[in-house]
């Protein structure tokens, strides 16, 4: 029996959680006083795009770490069961 890890299903399972998280994080970021400063310099739409991009980059890193943790846990369990 070989070890298999279903990356695709892990990503699909995280997408709804990430979508909700993005929305709440953006709402929270827009309450920050720095938003007003950025908005006056770049305009509302450009500021939201920049903020969403920054939040999305951070979330991508979080998702990657979560998938790697799952992979490590499942691989460790598989290797332990091979003994």
HELIX and SHEET records of a PDB file:
HELIX    1   1 UNK A    7  UNK A   30  1                                  24    
HELIX    2   2 UNK A   33  UNK A   42  1                                  10    
HELIX    3   3 UNK A   44  UNK A   82  1                                  39    
END                                                                             
